[in-house]
């Protein structure tokens, strides 16, 4: 009986010891195994690109019965660059346009026929699950680089210069983006500032700025519509229309700024372009017989020349998984 009792006790001790060893081994295995951290699901994406276009035309006449300039040379150029950024719910669009043109003729002399730079930056935060509505803030600045003149015959009249005028828009609103071609930005709260930094133009009270002043600010409603589309593989369209209404001064006189550019691809680096710009601002009163009335400004240019797309670049950061790291284990604890 005592022998059986001794054998049972020894068996229980051995089993208990084995169970302890298994438990310790399992604990060490669990605590020393590789720990995989949660994946970083955030991502970001930069996309940049643009376009450069240069058109040149020349004509000369000799003993031409129909008449005309003996010599005429003209060029127009257009430069566009954009940088778009996206990260989860954030969106940031930046775009700059630069237009410059000049013509020289034997009868009229030299004068520019295009001069404009336009920078726009828009930040948005997505507020819907589909990704079409963004709460957005917008900054836009538009002006020119060189002095501008109006011609009556051969008599030039100085009417504009660098930052005279310049238009600056600060706006907060909602941006609707149903696809990557169309954007409609609506803002019920917009500050529109007009700058006239040239002393001569300032003293004349041009562009709605009080005489002798360099700055005027307006508050109102602002809407801008942007549309880009490849109509066919060889025809591209870029368009933009801005509307602004001053709450406190003749809100029915809506300011309009509209640009349209059609590009018709002929060859790899050659294309035909057609641009049409329309501007109406009730405060720009430099037209009419007495040069004191507003008017619809139109500019239309057709050209054939060199076109060089700026290569599209994308910088994308995909979700990253942090490498496995062993957890420390102290057997004495």
DOLO-817788 format. One record per residue (C-alpha): residue in one letter; x negated, y negated, z. Coordinates in Angstrom, 3 decimals, decimal comma, padded with zeros to 6 digits. Each point is the difference from the previous one (the first is absolute). Example, Ala and Ser with C-alpha at 12.3 -4.5 7.8 and 13.67 -1.06 7.14 Angstrom:
residues 2
<drenti code="A" c1="-012,300" c2="004,500" c3="007,800"/>
<drenti code="S" c1="-001,370" c2="-003,440" c3="-000,660"/>
//
This chain:
residues 333
<drenti code="X" c1="000,000" c2="000,000" c3="000,000"/>
<drenti code="X" c1="-002,826" c2="-002,347" c3="000,854"/>
<drenti code="X" c1="-001,691" c2="000,835" c3="-003,302"/>
<drenti code="X" c1="003,146" c2="-000,917" c3="-001,928"/>
<drenti code="X" c1="000,332" c2="-003,227" c3="001,951"/>
<drenti code="X" c1="-003,610" c2="-000,919" c3="-000,765"/>
<drenti code="X" c1="000,512" c2="000,750" c3="-003,715"/>
<drenti code="X" c1="003,162" c2="-002,158" c3="-000,186"/>
<drenti code="X" c1="-001,739" c2="-002,932" c3="001,696"/>
<drenti code="X" c1="-002,996" c2="000,265" c3="-002,329"/>
<drenti code="X" c1="002,310" c2="000,098" c3="-003,046"/>
<drenti code="X" c1="001,880" c2="-003,116" c3="001,138"/>
<drenti code="X" c1="-003,254" c2="-001,884" c3="000,559"/>
<drenti code="X" c1="-001,313" c2="000,926" c3="-003,437"/>
<drenti code="X" c1="003,262" c2="-001,059" c3="-001,725"/>
<drenti code="X" c1="000,124" c2="-003,276" c3="001,916"/>
<drenti code="X" c1="-003,626" c2="-000,739" c3="-000,910"/>
<drenti code="X" c1="000,664" c2="000,741" c3="-003,685"/>
<drenti code="X" c1="003,051" c2="-002,271" c3="000,031"/>
<drenti code="X" c1="-002,090" c2="-002,802" c3="001,479"/>
<drenti code="X" c1="-002,643" c2="000,441" c3="-002,696"/>
<drenti code="X" c1="002,646" c2="-000,140" c3="-002,761"/>
<drenti code="X" c1="001,573" c2="-003,107" c3="001,517"/>
<drenti code="X" c1="-003,357" c2="-001,773" c3="000,279"/>
<drenti code="X" c1="-000,988" c2="001,030" c3="-003,523"/>
<drenti code="X" c1="003,322" c2="-001,278" c3="-001,383"/>
<drenti code="X" c1="-000,317" c2="-003,254" c3="001,915"/>
<drenti code="X" c1="-003,483" c2="-000,575" c3="-001,351"/>
<drenti code="X" c1="001,180" c2="000,821" c3="-003,518"/>
<drenti code="X" c1="002,886" c2="-002,444" c3="000,221"/>
<drenti code="X" c1="-002,052" c2="-002,832" c3="001,477"/>
<drenti code="X" c1="-003,009" c2="000,418" c3="-002,266"/>
<drenti code="X" c1="001,917" c2="000,404" c3="-003,265"/>
<drenti code="X" c1="-000,171" c2="-002,717" c3="-002,660"/>
<drenti code="X" c1="002,518" c2="-002,785" c3="000,511"/>
<drenti code="X" c1="001,520" c2="-001,467" c3="-003,180"/>
<drenti code="X" c1="001,022" c2="-003,630" c3="000,399"/>
<drenti code="X" c1="003,118" c2="-001,425" c3="-001,585"/>
<drenti code="X" c1="-000,428" c2="-001,076" c3="-003,617"/>
<drenti code="X" c1="-000,102" c2="-003,723" c3="-000,744"/>
<drenti code="X" c1="003,027" c2="-000,423" c3="-002,242"/>
<drenti code="X" c1="-000,641" c2="-003,657" c3="-000,795"/>
<drenti code="X" c1="-001,316" c2="-000,941" c3="-003,448"/>
<drenti code="X" c1="-000,904" c2="-003,127" c3="-001,876"/>
<drenti code="X" c1="-000,262" c2="-000,873" c3="-003,646"/>
<drenti code="X" c1="-001,599" c2="-002,876" c3="-001,924"/>
<drenti code="X" c1="000,787" c2="-000,458" c3="-003,668"/>
<drenti code="X" c1="-001,746" c2="-002,694" c3="-002,062"/>
<drenti code="X" c1="000,001" c2="-000,949" c3="-003,668"/>
<drenti code="X" c1="000,740" c2="-002,790" c3="-002,417"/>
<drenti code="X" c1="-000,306" c2="-001,353" c3="-003,523"/>
<drenti code="X" c1="-002,107" c2="-002,457" c3="-001,966"/>
<drenti code="X" c1="001,155" c2="-001,462" c3="-003,316"/>
<drenti code="X" c1="-001,739" c2="-002,439" c3="-002,349"/>
<drenti code="X" c1="001,562" c2="-001,371" c3="-003,193"/>
<drenti code="X" c1="-001,812" c2="-002,178" c3="-002,568"/>
<drenti code="X" c1="001,328" c2="-001,676" c3="-003,132"/>
<drenti code="X" c1="-001,641" c2="-002,303" c3="-002,540"/>
<drenti code="X" c1="001,122" c2="-001,733" c3="-003,185"/>
<drenti code="X" c1="-001,554" c2="-002,459" c3="-002,437"/>
<drenti code="X" c1="001,405" c2="-001,916" c3="-002,963"/>
<drenti code="X" c1="-001,575" c2="-001,718" c3="-003,006"/>
<drenti code="X" c1="002,034" c2="-001,921" c3="-002,584"/>
<drenti code="X" c1="003,149" c2="001,684" c3="001,331"/>
<drenti code="X" c1="003,060" c2="-001,605" c3="-001,605"/>
<drenti code="X" c1="002,369" c2="001,017" c3="002,789"/>
<drenti code="X" c1="-002,132" c2="-001,915" c3="002,484"/>
<drenti code="X" c1="-001,148" c2="000,902" c3="003,488"/>
<drenti code="X" c1="-003,116" c2="-000,138" c3="002,136"/>
<drenti code="X" c1="-003,250" c2="000,540" c3="-001,863"/>
<drenti code="X" c1="-001,215" c2="002,106" c3="002,905"/>
<drenti code="X" c1="001,785" c2="001,698" c3="002,866"/>
<drenti code="X" c1="-001,417" c2="002,302" c3="002,678"/>
<drenti code="X" c1="001,954" c2="001,369" c3="002,939"/>
<drenti code="X" c1="-000,457" c2="002,630" c3="002,677"/>
<drenti code="X" c1="002,132" c2="001,309" c3="002,827"/>
<drenti code="X" c1="-001,024" c2="002,342" c3="002,788"/>
<drenti code="X" c1="001,822" c2="001,887" c3="002,709"/>
<drenti code="X" c1="-001,418" c2="001,782" c3="003,036"/>
<drenti code="X" c1="001,964" c2="002,129" c3="002,449"/>
<drenti code="X" c1="-001,188" c2="001,950" c3="003,021"/>
<drenti code="X" c1="002,048" c2="001,839" c3="002,606"/>
<drenti code="X" c1="-000,695" c2="001,909" c3="003,192"/>
<drenti code="X" c1="002,779" c2="002,032" c3="001,617"/>
<drenti code="X" c1="-000,258" c2="001,660" c3="003,413"/>
<drenti code="X" c1="002,264" c2="002,569" c3="001,661"/>
<drenti code="X" c1="-000,185" c2="001,832" c3="003,311"/>
<drenti code="X" c1="002,969" c2="001,886" c3="001,428"/>
<drenti code="X" c1="002,622" c2="-002,766" c3="000,373"/>
<drenti code="X" c1="-002,299" c2="-002,894" c3="-000,891"/>
<drenti code="X" c1="-000,289" c2="-001,614" c3="-003,437"/>
<drenti code="X" c1="-002,236" c2="-002,884" c3="-001,113"/>
<drenti code="X" c1="000,078" c2="-001,297" c3="-003,594"/>
<drenti code="X" c1="-002,518" c2="-002,543" c3="-001,337"/>
<drenti code="X" c1="-000,041" c2="-001,451" c3="-003,507"/>
<drenti code="X" c1="-001,826" c2="-002,838" c3="-001,758"/>
<drenti code="X" c1="000,632" c2="-001,398" c3="-003,501"/>
<drenti code="X" c1="-002,285" c2="-002,449" c3="-001,786"/>
<drenti code="X" c1="000,918" c2="-001,610" c3="-003,343"/>
<drenti code="X" c1="-002,285" c2="-002,338" c3="-001,942"/>
<drenti code="X" c1="000,258" c2="-001,308" c3="-003,566"/>
<drenti code="X" c1="-001,622" c2="-002,697" c3="-002,134"/>
<drenti code="X" c1="000,401" c2="-001,340" c3="-003,516"/>
<drenti code="X" c1="-002,134" c2="-002,243" c3="-002,200"/>
<drenti code="X" c1="001,173" c2="-001,630" c3="-003,222"/>
<drenti code="X" c1="-001,398" c2="-002,623" c3="-002,345"/>
<drenti code="X" c1="003,030" c2="-002,303" c3="000,394"/>
<drenti code="X" c1="001,055" c2="000,504" c3="003,629"/>
<drenti code="X" c1="-003,381" c2="000,649" c3="001,603"/>
<drenti code="X" c1="-000,390" c2="002,368" c3="002,910"/>
<drenti code="X" c1="002,615" c2="000,803" c3="002,628"/>
<drenti code="X" c1="001,047" c2="002,929" c3="002,148"/>
<drenti code="X" c1="003,123" c2="001,955" c3="-000,816"/>
<drenti code="X" c1="000,117" c2="002,228" c3="003,080"/>
<drenti code="X" c1="-001,292" c2="-000,331" c3="003,566"/>
<drenti code="X" c1="001,398" c2="001,821" c3="003,026"/>
<drenti code="X" c1="-001,015" c2="002,151" c3="002,925"/>
<drenti code="X" c1="002,531" c2="001,823" c3="002,120"/>
<drenti code="X" c1="-000,707" c2="002,089" c3="003,108"/>
<drenti code="X" c1="002,634" c2="001,971" c3="001,887"/>
<drenti code="X" c1="-000,352" c2="002,246" c3="003,053"/>
<drenti code="X" c1="002,897" c2="001,941" c3="001,519"/>
<drenti code="X" c1="000,015" c2="002,231" c3="003,087"/>
<drenti code="X" c1="002,895" c2="002,330" c3="000,801"/>
<drenti code="X" c1="001,059" c2="002,495" c3="002,658"/>
<drenti code="X" c1="002,365" c2="002,772" c3="-001,078"/>
<drenti code="X" c1="003,310" c2="000,001" c3="001,878"/>
<drenti code="X" c1="001,922" c2="002,800" c3="-001,728"/>
<drenti code="X" c1="-000,602" c2="003,710" c3="-000,469"/>
<drenti code="X" c1="000,107" c2="-000,178" c3="-003,799"/>
<drenti code="X" c1="-002,790" c2="-002,578" c3="-000,231"/>
<drenti code="X" c1="001,825" c2="-002,670" c3="-001,993"/>
<drenti code="X" c1="000,482" c2="-002,744" c3="002,614"/>
<drenti code="X" c1="-002,821" c2="-001,893" c3="001,692"/>
<drenti code="X" c1="-000,056" c2="-002,840" c3="002,501"/>
<drenti code="X" c1="-002,536" c2="-002,233" c3="-001,706"/>
<drenti code="X" c1="-002,052" c2="-003,159" c3="000,191"/>
<drenti code="X" c1="-001,218" c2="-001,798" c3="-003,135"/>
<drenti code="X" c1="-002,675" c2="-002,561" c3="-000,845"/>
<drenti code="X" c1="-000,267" c2="-001,604" c3="-003,436"/>
<drenti code="X" c1="-002,230" c2="-002,763" c3="-001,347"/>
<drenti code="X" c1="000,181" c2="-001,413" c3="-003,519"/>
<drenti code="X" c1="-001,947" c2="-002,826" c3="-001,621"/>
<drenti code="X" c1="-002,475" c2="-000,766" c3="-002,808"/>
<drenti code="X" c1="-003,752" c2="-000,454" c3="-000,443"/>
<drenti code="X" c1="-000,515" c2="-003,022" c3="-002,268"/>
<drenti code="X" c1="001,502" c2="-003,421" c3="-000,715"/>
<drenti code="X" c1="003,173" c2="-000,050" c3="-002,078"/>
<drenti code="X" c1="001,176" c2="-002,624" c3="-002,484"/>
<drenti code="X" c1="003,188" c2="-000,708" c3="-001,891"/>
<drenti code="X" c1="-000,489" c2="-001,302" c3="-003,535"/>
<drenti code="X" c1="002,048" c2="-002,578" c3="-001,866"/>
<drenti code="X" c1="-001,747" c2="-000,113" c3="-003,334"/>
<drenti code="X" c1="-003,681" c2="-000,227" c3="000,829"/>
<drenti code="X" c1="000,550" c2="-001,825" c3="003,298"/>
<drenti code="X" c1="-000,509" c2="002,311" c3="002,987"/>
<drenti code="X" c1="001,791" c2="-000,550" c3="003,296"/>
<drenti code="X" c1="-001,468" c2="001,538" c3="003,170"/>
<drenti code="X" c1="002,688" c2="002,110" c3="001,694"/>
<drenti code="X" c1="-001,633" c2="002,798" c3="002,053"/>
<drenti code="X" c1="-003,236" c2="001,334" c3="001,480"/>
<drenti code="X" c1="-001,449" c2="002,670" c3="002,280"/>
<drenti code="X" c1="002,373" c2="000,441" c3="002,981"/>
<drenti code="X" c1="002,102" c2="-002,848" c3="-001,403"/>
<drenti code="X" c1="002,500" c2="001,459" c3="000,064"/>
<drenti code="X" c1="-000,427" c2="003,221" c3="001,951"/>
<drenti code="X" c1="002,885" c2="002,030" c3="001,374"/>
<drenti code="X" c1="-000,296" c2="002,121" c3="003,144"/>
<drenti code="X" c1="002,771" c2="002,326" c3="001,155"/>
<drenti code="X" c1="000,207" c2="001,707" c3="003,409"/>
<drenti code="X" c1="002,988" c2="002,271" c3="000,282"/>
<drenti code="X" c1="001,561" c2="002,732" c3="002,151"/>
<drenti code="X" c1="002,733" c2="002,297" c3="-001,219"/>
<drenti code="X" c1="000,935" c2="003,403" c3="-001,416"/>
<drenti code="X" c1="-001,653" c2="001,693" c3="-002,974"/>
<drenti code="X" c1="001,956" c2="002,529" c3="-002,061"/>
<drenti code="X" c1="-002,129" c2="002,494" c3="-001,981"/>
<drenti code="X" c1="002,182" c2="002,630" c3="-001,704"/>
<drenti code="X" c1="-003,013" c2="001,252" c3="-002,012"/>
<drenti code="X" c1="-003,569" c2="-000,942" c3="-000,902"/>
<drenti code="X" c1="001,182" c2="-002,279" c3="-002,823"/>
<drenti code="X" c1="002,383" c2="-002,397" c3="001,761"/>
<drenti code="X" c1="-000,238" c2="-002,133" c3="003,130"/>
<drenti code="X" c1="002,633" c2="-002,476" c3="001,230"/>
<drenti code="X" c1="-000,992" c2="-002,169" c3="002,950"/>
<drenti code="X" c1="002,676" c2="-002,052" c3="001,764"/>
<drenti code="X" c1="-000,737" c2="-002,544" c3="002,721"/>
<drenti code="X" c1="002,489" c2="-002,273" c3="001,774"/>
<drenti code="X" c1="-002,887" c2="-001,730" c3="001,786"/>
<drenti code="X" c1="-002,741" c2="-001,413" c3="-002,220"/>
<drenti code="X" c1="-002,424" c2="-002,896" c3="000,274"/>
<drenti code="X" c1="-001,005" c2="-001,518" c3="-003,348"/>
<drenti code="X" c1="-002,794" c2="-002,584" c3="000,049"/>
<drenti code="X" c1="-001,027" c2="-002,277" c3="-002,865"/>
<drenti code="X" c1="-003,523" c2="-001,412" c3="-000,033"/>
<drenti code="X" c1="-001,212" c2="-002,978" c3="-002,028"/>
<drenti code="X" c1="-003,611" c2="-000,571" c3="001,012"/>
<drenti code="X" c1="-001,004" c2="-002,246" c3="-002,909"/>
<drenti code="X" c1="000,050" c2="-003,611" c3="001,170"/>
<drenti code="X" c1="001,296" c2="-001,451" c3="-003,290"/>
<drenti code="X" c1="002,930" c2="002,415" c3="-000,205"/>
<drenti code="X" c1="000,718" c2="-000,365" c3="003,707"/>
<drenti code="X" c1="000,295" c2="-003,782" c3="-000,299"/>
<drenti code="X" c1="002,463" c2="000,511" c3="-002,855"/>
<drenti code="X" c1="002,214" c2="002,230" c3="002,173"/>
<drenti code="X" c1="-000,086" c2="002,909" c3="-002,453"/>
<drenti code="X" c1="001,557" c2="003,463" c3="000,441"/>
<drenti code="X" c1="002,430" c2="-001,011" c3="002,738"/>
<drenti code="X" c1="-002,690" c2="-001,019" c3="002,504"/>
<drenti code="X" c1="000,555" c2="-003,418" c3="001,577"/>
<drenti code="X" c1="-002,137" c2="-002,826" c3="-001,400"/>
<drenti code="X" c1="-003,444" c2="-000,018" c3="001,582"/>
<drenti code="X" c1="000,543" c2="003,406" c3="001,629"/>
<drenti code="X" c1="-001,718" c2="003,285" c3="-000,852"/>
<drenti code="X" c1="002,408" c2="002,511" c3="001,435"/>
<drenti code="X" c1="003,708" c2="000,773" c3="000,148"/>
<drenti code="X" c1="001,705" c2="003,009" c3="001,572"/>
<drenti code="X" c1="003,439" c2="001,410" c3="-000,726"/>
<drenti code="X" c1="002,035" c2="002,744" c3="001,684"/>
<drenti code="X" c1="002,420" c2="002,152" c3="-001,905"/>
<drenti code="X" c1="001,004" c2="003,290" c3="-001,589"/>
<drenti code="X" c1="-002,463" c2="001,894" c3="-002,170"/>
<drenti code="X" c1="000,376" c2="002,972" c3="-002,358"/>
<drenti code="X" c1="-002,699" c2="001,573" c3="-002,159"/>
<drenti code="X" c1="000,485" c2="002,847" c3="-002,463"/>
<drenti code="X" c1="-002,984" c2="001,932" c3="-001,395"/>
<drenti code="X" c1="000,231" c2="002,573" c3="-002,762"/>
<drenti code="X" c1="-002,703" c2="002,052" c3="-001,760"/>
<drenti code="X" c1="000,754" c2="002,671" c3="-002,569"/>
<drenti code="X" c1="-001,644" c2="001,900" c3="-002,843"/>
<drenti code="X" c1="002,848" c2="-000,311" c3="-002,492"/>
<drenti code="X" c1="-001,811" c2="002,337" c3="-002,393"/>
<drenti code="X" c1="-003,496" c2="001,511" c3="000,083"/>
<drenti code="X" c1="-001,216" c2="-003,095" c3="-001,907"/>
<drenti code="X" c1="002,237" c2="-002,766" c3="001,435"/>
<drenti code="X" c1="-000,312" c2="-001,311" c3="003,544"/>
<drenti code="X" c1="002,093" c2="-002,673" c3="001,714"/>
<drenti code="X" c1="-000,760" c2="-002,024" c3="003,139"/>
<drenti code="X" c1="002,563" c2="-002,466" c3="001,289"/>
<drenti code="X" c1="000,640" c2="-002,129" c3="003,059"/>
<drenti code="X" c1="002,724" c2="-002,489" c3="000,927"/>
<drenti code="X" c1="-000,002" c2="-002,235" c3="003,106"/>
<drenti code="X" c1="003,009" c2="-001,963" c3="001,248"/>
<drenti code="X" c1="-000,035" c2="-002,571" c3="002,799"/>
<drenti code="X" c1="002,807" c2="-002,131" c3="001,442"/>
<drenti code="X" c1="-000,656" c2="-002,785" c3="002,515"/>
<drenti code="X" c1="002,549" c2="000,161" c3="002,849"/>
<drenti code="X" c1="-000,191" c2="-003,714" c3="000,814"/>
<drenti code="X" c1="-000,366" c2="-001,712" c3="-003,374"/>
<drenti code="X" c1="002,194" c2="000,836" c3="-002,992"/>
<drenti code="X" c1="000,183" c2="003,776" c3="000,590"/>
<drenti code="X" c1="001,862" c2="000,382" c3="-003,303"/>
<drenti code="X" c1="-003,164" c2="-001,031" c3="-001,892"/>
<drenti code="X" c1="-001,711" c2="003,386" c3="000,028"/>
<drenti code="X" c1="-003,685" c2="000,004" c3="-000,915"/>
<drenti code="X" c1="-001,012" c2="002,619" c3="-002,571"/>
<drenti code="X" c1="-003,393" c2="001,466" c3="-000,754"/>
<drenti code="X" c1="-000,073" c2="002,862" c3="-002,499"/>
<drenti code="X" c1="-002,775" c2="001,798" c3="-001,884"/>
<drenti code="X" c1="000,270" c2="002,686" c3="-002,677"/>
<drenti code="X" c1="-002,836" c2="001,871" c3="-001,696"/>
<drenti code="X" c1="000,327" c2="002,622" c3="-002,728"/>
<drenti code="X" c1="-003,099" c2="001,950" c3="-001,041"/>
<drenti code="X" c1="000,053" c2="001,971" c3="-003,254"/>
<drenti code="X" c1="-002,898" c2="002,424" c3="-000,242"/>
<drenti code="X" c1="-001,563" c2="000,180" c3="-003,467"/>
<drenti code="X" c1="-003,240" c2="001,796" c3="000,728"/>
<drenti code="X" c1="-001,934" c2="001,126" c3="003,048"/>
<drenti code="X" c1="-001,239" c2="-003,521" c3="000,797"/>
<drenti code="X" c1="002,138" c2="-002,144" c3="-002,293"/>
<drenti code="X" c1="003,583" c2="-001,086" c3="000,479"/>
<drenti code="X" c1="002,556" c2="-002,660" c3="-000,811"/>
<drenti code="X" c1="001,534" c2="-002,003" c3="002,840"/>
<drenti code="X" c1="003,021" c2="-002,213" c3="000,384"/>
<drenti code="X" c1="000,518" c2="-002,126" c3="003,109"/>
<drenti code="X" c1="002,958" c2="-002,189" c3="000,901"/>
<drenti code="X" c1="000,027" c2="-002,206" c3="003,105"/>
<drenti code="X" c1="002,917" c2="-002,051" c3="001,289"/>
<drenti code="X" c1="-000,114" c2="-002,555" c3="002,836"/>
<drenti code="X" c1="002,690" c2="-002,279" c3="001,336"/>
<drenti code="X" c1="-000,509" c2="-002,236" c3="003,017"/>
<drenti code="X" c1="002,329" c2="-002,927" c3="000,609"/>
<drenti code="X" c1="-002,805" c2="-001,890" c3="001,726"/>
<drenti code="X" c1="-002,341" c2="000,117" c3="-002,995"/>
<drenti code="X" c1="001,230" c2="-003,167" c3="-001,706"/>
<drenti code="X" c1="-002,548" c2="-000,675" c3="-002,716"/>
<drenti code="X" c1="002,150" c2="000,651" c3="-003,066"/>
<drenti code="X" c1="002,486" c2="-001,938" c3="-002,119"/>
<drenti code="X" c1="-000,406" c2="-003,348" c3="-001,784"/>
<drenti code="X" c1="-000,999" c2="-001,781" c3="003,205"/>
<drenti code="X" c1="-002,013" c2="002,892" c3="001,458"/>
<drenti code="X" c1="002,221" c2="000,087" c3="003,095"/>
<drenti code="X" c1="002,369" c2="002,923" c3="-000,621"/>
<drenti code="X" c1="-000,196" c2="003,728" c3="000,780"/>
<drenti code="X" c1="000,014" c2="002,570" c3="-002,756"/>
<drenti code="X" c1="-000,350" c2="003,682" c3="-000,787"/>
<drenti code="X" c1="-003,644" c2="000,753" c3="-000,734"/>
<drenti code="X" c1="-000,673" c2="002,660" c3="-002,631"/>
<drenti code="X" c1="-003,282" c2="001,538" c3="-001,095"/>
<drenti code="X" c1="-000,200" c2="002,683" c3="-002,674"/>
<drenti code="X" c1="-003,244" c2="001,546" c3="-001,249"/>
<drenti code="X" c1="-000,558" c2="002,741" c3="-002,585"/>
<drenti code="X" c1="-003,448" c2="001,458" c3="-000,520"/>
<drenti code="X" c1="-002,023" c2="002,939" c3="-001,242"/>
<drenti code="X" c1="-003,315" c2="000,779" c3="001,580"/>
<drenti code="X" c1="-002,142" c2="001,998" c3="002,364"/>
<drenti code="X" c1="001,671" c2="001,745" c3="002,930"/>
<drenti code="X" c1="-001,904" c2="001,855" c3="002,695"/>
<drenti code="X" c1="001,876" c2="001,805" c3="002,766"/>
<drenti code="X" c1="-001,783" c2="000,005" c3="003,345"/>
<drenti code="X" c1="-000,200" c2="003,703" c3="000,963"/>
<drenti code="X" c1="002,484" c2="001,079" c3="002,635"/>
<drenti code="X" c1="-001,699" c2="001,158" c3="003,178"/>
<drenti code="X" c1="001,588" c2="001,927" c3="002,831"/>
<drenti code="X" c1="-001,499" c2="000,526" c3="003,426"/>
<drenti code="X" c1="002,018" c2="002,606" c3="001,866"/>
<drenti code="X" c1="-000,553" c2="001,388" c3="003,479"/>
<drenti code="X" c1="001,852" c2="003,259" c3="000,495"/>
<drenti code="X" c1="000,970" c2="001,404" c3="003,428"/>
<drenti code="X" c1="-003,050" c2="001,300" c3="001,820"/>
<drenti code="X" c1="-000,306" c2="003,019" c3="002,306"/>
<drenti code="X" c1="-002,595" c2="-000,373" c3="002,728"/>
<drenti code="X" c1="-002,517" c2="002,874" c3="000,119"/>
<drenti code="X" c1="000,538" c2="002,699" c3="002,615"/>
<drenti code="X" c1="-001,747" c2="-000,704" c3="003,333"/>
<drenti code="X" c1="-000,623" c2="002,592" c3="002,753"/>
<drenti code="X" c1="001,371" c2="-000,808" c3="003,433"/>
<drenti code="X" c1="-002,427" c2="000,159" c3="002,922"/>
<drenti code="X" c1="000,416" c2="002,698" c3="002,626"/>
<drenti code="X" c1="-001,749" c2="000,306" c3="003,326"/>
<drenti code="X" c1="000,139" c2="003,528" c3="001,436"/>
<drenti code="X" c1="-000,657" c2="-001,331" c3="003,450"/>
<drenti code="X" c1="003,284" c2="-001,928" c3="000,096"/>
//
